[in-house]
Structures are given as structure tokens and as C-alpha cells.
Amino acid sequence: MEINLSSPQGADQLKARAALMQVLDPELFVNIIDLGLVYDVQFLERSIIEVTMTLSTPHCPLGDAIEEGVNNALLQVFPKHKVKINIVWEPEWNFDKISPEGKEQLGLS
């Protein structure tokens, strides 16, 4: 997830990123930002936060729990907003998307 600090959304995107770092994958116990599951967060008109993300597999058994965690985390920081989550399968998630911090937590570094 890239953040352009010079954009009007930059500060809110940083807050959203920090909130999403509190959402853990229930199987791996690593946050979804460091796992590379979140591709983009946009603040749209009418106070809508649009999250574009993926899951580790299309049949992720705890996908609903992750989506609920995303929704709850963002609403804690932005209580007047609505959250729209788009689950996408392209680009496909793989271990290369995990941050160095995430790899360290998983014992992969």
C-alpha cells in the first residue's frame, strides 16, 4: 500500500494504515499490512473508505473475520465513514508481498 503524503488523502491514509496494522490474520498472527494483503485505501465522496485487498487464498476460511476486522478497525478511527471492502484476486498474493517485518514475525528472514 503506497501513500502519497502530498495528496489531500495522505494524512487519512496514514491513519488508515495504522488502524489496519491492528488487524491480524487469525491463522498467521501477522497484521494484514505486513502480510501485503492490503493493496489500496481511498477516501471517496460521501465519507466512504474503499479498501482494495486480497486474502492469502480464494478459499481462506477466515476471510469473513479479516473483513470484519478491517471494517471495525477503520470505523474506530473514522466513525462517521462507511467502509467498502473490495476483495480482488489480481494481483495474486504471494510471499513476495510480505514486508521484511512480516517475514521476521513468520521466521522467514
Secondary structure, DSSP 4 states (H G I P E B T S, - for coil): ----TTSTTHHHHHHHHHHHTT-B-TTT-SBTTTTT-EEEEEEETTTEEEEEE--SSTT-TTHHHHHHHHHHHHHHH-TT-EEEEEE--SSPP-GGGS-HHHHHHHT--
